[in-house]
Amino acid sequence: MNRIKEMRTRRGFSQTQLANLTGIKYKSAISRIENNKVAPTYLTLKRVANTLCCKVDDIYDPQI
């Protein structure tokens, strides 16, 4: 389970803004990650966490 959408909206970012800030090419990739349709790489999670000013553990727990 992930909390990316929750953290993204709390920070006031759209999916497009988060994609641009993290270097992710398409906003649809953010949507697919948020909706658990794809498992992001650790590098992607690290970029997202850094952009959202939090730790990877704060936004993603693959065990849930």
PALOZA-254869 format. One record per atom (N, C-alpha, C): x, y, z. Coordinates in pm, whole numbers, padded with zeros to 5 digits, always signed. Each point is the difference from the previous one (the first is absolute). Layout:
XYZ/...
***
This chain:
+00084-00119+00000/-00084+00119+00000/+00088+00124+00000/-00049+00103-00060/+00080+00123+00004/-00084+00119+00040/+00071+00101+00046/-00065+00123+00045/+00042+00118-00086/+00045-00029-00121/+00052+00105-00086/-00107+00105-00030/-00119-00044-00035/-00106+00098-00032/-00030+00089+00120/-00010-00061+00116/-00027+00077+00122/+00108+00105+00023/+00125-00041-00010/+00111+00093+00023/+00008+00105-00111/-00026-00042-00124/+00005+00093-00113/-00105+00109+00016/-00124-00039+00033/-00106+00100+00013/+00023+00088+00124/+00057-00058+00104/+00031+00078+00120/+00101+00109-00033/+00092-00030-00090/+00102+00098-00042/-00051+00094-00109/-00119-00028-00053/-00059+00088-00099/+00048-00023-00142/+00054-00118-00029/+00047-00031-00134/-00104-00077-00079/-00009+00030-00129/-00079-00083-00090/+00087-00118-00042/-00060-00097-00066/+00078-00112-00051/+00102+00048-00102/-00039+00094-00083/+00091+00054-00101/+00118+00070+00066/-00027+00080+00101/+00108+00070+00070/+00096-00099+00065/-00054-00102+00066/+00086-00099+00064/+00084-00073-00104/-00061-00036-00111/+00074-00068-00107/+00114+00090-00049/-00029+00126-00025/+00103+00092-00048/+00113+00019+00101/-00034+00015+00126/+00100+00023+00104/+00087-00122+00027/-00053-00117-00027/+00076-00122+00027/+00070-00056-00124/-00027+00061-00114/+00061-00049-00123/-00071-00119-00061/-00121-00027+00049/-00082-00107-00057/-00064+00055-00126/+00013-00074-00109/-00038+00053-00131/-00149+00027-00016/-00084-00086+00056/-00144+00014-00021/-00076+00006+00132/-00100+00088+00007/-00080+00008+00122/-00079-00129+00020/-00027-00072-00109/-00074-00126+00014/+00079-00101+00083/+00131+00012+00000/+00082-00088+00083/-00027+00027+00148/-00017+00125+00036/-00033+00036+00139/-00136-00060+00036/-00097+00014-00088/-00133-00056+00024/+00007-00152+00019/+00074-00067-00083/+00010-00145+00008/+00068-00044+00131/+00099+00077+00044/+00066-00030+00127/-00097+00024+00116/-00069+00114-00004/-00094+00034+00108/-00113-00102+00011/-00041-00058-00111/-00110-00095+00000/+00046-00146+00006/+00127-00018+00034/+00059-00134+00017/-00013-00087-00124/+00005+00062-00117/-00004-00077-00124/+00139-00042-00045/+00102+00071+00047/+00139-00038-00025/+00079+00017+00129/+00103-00081+00013/+00090+00013+00115/+00117+00088-00043/+00018+00113+00063/+00108+00090-00039/+00136-00055+00042/+00103+00042-00072/+00136-00037+00040/+00038+00078+00125/+00104-00046+00067/+00045+00073+00118/+00046+00140-00038/+00066+00013-00114/+00047+00132-00045/-00118+00096-00019/-00107-00048-00059/-00119+00083-00018/-00058+00039+00135/-00010-00096+00090/-00051+00030+00135/+00087+00102+00071/+00130-00012-00016/+00093+00093+00065/-00018+00140-00056/-00016+00011-00131/-00023+00132-00062/-00131+00062+00047/-00105-00080+00006/-00130+00049+00046/+00010+00042+00146/+00060-00083+00083/+00014+00033+00142/+00079+00129+00019/+00109+00015-00071/+00080+00122+00011/-00082+00123-00040/-00076-00011-00106/-00083+00111-00046/-00108+00034+00102/-00054-00103+00066/-00106+00022+00099/+00055+00025+00141/+00133+00011+00011/+00067+00029+00128/-00034-00104+00106/+00012-00127-00037/-00024-00106+00095/+00090-00119-00033/-00014-00107+00075/+00077-00122-00022/-00081-00098-00084/+00070-00090-00068/-00069-00102-00080/-00098-00077+00088/+00040-00033+00122/-00088-00075+00091/-00129+00076+00032/+00003+00131-00012/-00119+00081+00027/-00104-00009-00110/+00045-00034-00121/-00093+00001-00113/-00029-00137-00059/+00081-00101+00035/-00018-00129-00065/+00036-00115+00092/-00091-00096+00012/+00024-00122+00076/-00044-00117-00084/+00095-00072-00061/-00038-00109-00089/-00066-00119+00073/+00007-00004+00130/-00055-00110+00078/-00151+00009+00014/-00055+00117-00018/-00145+00020+00022/-00074-00016-00130/
***
